[in-house]
Amino acid sequence: MLIDVLGDAFASREREIDAGPITPHVTPEEIRSYLASRYDFRKGIALEEIIADVEKMLKTWQVQITHPRYFGLFNPSVALASVVADTLVAMYNPQLASWRTSPAANEIEKFTLDWLTAKFGFPAETLATFTHGGAEANHSAVIAALTRSFAEYGNKGLRCLGGTPVIYLSREAHDSFSKIAHMTGLGRQALRTVAADRQLRMDITDLKRRVAEDRRNGYIPFMVVGTCGTTSAGAIDPLREIGGFCADNGLWFHVDAAWGGAAILAPSLKPLLSGIELADSITCDAHKWFSVPMGCGMFFCRHPENLVDAFRTDPVYMPAKISGAAFDPYKTSMQWSRRFIGLKLFVSLAAQGEQGQAERIEHQVRMGQILKNLLVETGWQIVNDTPLPLVCFTREGLDVGEFLALLRDRQIAWMSEVRIDGIPAMRACVTSFKTTEGDVKWVVSEMNQLFAQYMRAQLAPAGH
Ligand SMILES: Cc1ncc(COP(=O)(O)O)c(C=O)c1O
């Protein structure tokens, strides 16, 4: 059985990764000259040899994001269930552009998305699709919002509008919106950066002020983005208040829950997402906190008619739809050829059950809390405030960049650098369901020893 073959291979790699280094030491030149010395594509090489070589490169030349001490950028550890699923997808290579070509795959995706739609409190008529990731889902949201807000947008483009359309987001929102503003023709200046409060949540008073001011000045506000789990600090914007304001003012409310959205399944965390059900659209990445391999994003839209309008097309060469209940994703989403993205989430949910998935999420929250407590107890200063497992911290006398480099060089942990209110800080996010209390304690203890050495070196007179 496929699962037996992959199960052994997966288990041995997992053991190796967990016990090995996290951060590679390599330069672009080293990899380029290695590749050039071995490959020229002129003559075929035995597959076993190529695969062994590629695996060696992956083992030695990448940050091991599935390592239990990778405290990084929302990249998860993965489980066997979703790896088997992704292998099956590659083997059968179903094309999900049209229902007729891949009925089973399309219905499995729809089944999975419908289940999550209900969890988010969205209506049954919601149209959801899998995406490559959060950036594509956010892009889809902006296109849907433009389509709903401006009747002429689809045919005549932005130039037909009587003013400049603008989008509101907090300064902590994800930078994909900057690229999206560029790509959609809105222009990067169409983004209005709303102030954040002390917890780095969108300041609703500033939002209201900015919308009113823009309207007075002839701009056309059409969309507000609230983030559920900001990338730097894990903040959750006041979703209910933003939703209410958007409803009263005819603005499209998009929730970017790329990371935090998974918390909807955890009973202890679900209340934090209160108000998400008011959104017009949601981004949620399964390849973040649902712990499935990349890329597996999701886009949920309350207004199917806007997606049907935005992505409509009718080429003669595509298979005709066969019945009223069938659907063709290429006509309602950005992608055309479409990989069976959703299988890894379907299999993962089916294998663990909802409770198993929730336990993984709650476990990571507990590990984040333990990490935060230990850091506070041992003199570190926490500079963010979130119930999600993401801790930003610093310490008097610390050069964050230098210290992070030491932490990585010594293979203690992988963490990233952020700026909170302009101040550099270390950012540790528990992204692996494999991280244990022992891992967290060991990392903090090693960090404290390293910090003591670091300070001694800083204070030693030059030349000593
Ligand atoms: C809040 C948020 N939104 C969107 C994205 C983009 O998601 P992706 O990298 O899956 O495209 C990220 C990525 O980290 C994110 O943190």
PDBQT file of the ligand as one rigid body, heavy atoms in Angstrom, charges set to zero:
ROOT
HETATM    1  C1  LIG A 501      -1.613  37.544   7.465  1.00  0.00    +0.000 C 
HETATM    2  C2  LIG A 501      -1.080  36.975   6.180  1.00  0.00    +0.000 A 
HETATM    3  N1  LIG A 501      -1.790  37.128   5.059  1.00  0.00    +0.000 NA
HETATM    4  C3  LIG A 501      -1.356  36.656   3.880  1.00  0.00    +0.000 A 
HETATM    5  C4  LIG A 501      -0.158  35.988   3.786  1.00  0.00    +0.000 A 
HETATM    6  C5  LIG A 501       0.316  35.475   2.456  1.00  0.00    +0.000 C 
HETATM    7  O1  LIG A 501       0.099  34.102   2.426  1.00  0.00    +0.000 OA
HETATM    8  P1  LIG A 501       0.869  33.153   1.404  1.00  0.00    +0.000 P 
HETATM    9  O2  LIG A 501       2.303  33.239   1.757  1.00  0.00    +0.000 OA
HETATM   10  O3  LIG A 501       0.248  31.830   1.659  1.00  0.00    +0.000 OA
HETATM   11  O4  LIG A 501       0.574  33.651   0.026  1.00  0.00    +0.000 OA
HETATM   12  C6  LIG A 501       0.617  35.793   4.935  1.00  0.00    +0.000 A 
HETATM   13  C7  LIG A 501       1.896  35.082   4.867  1.00  0.00    +0.000 C 
HETATM   14  O5  LIG A 501       2.547  34.853   5.850  1.00  0.00    +0.000 OA
HETATM   15  C8  LIG A 501       0.142  36.307   6.159  1.00  0.00    +0.000 A 
HETATM   16  O6  LIG A 501       0.856  36.185   7.284  1.00  0.00    +0.000 OA
ENDROOT
TORSDOF 0
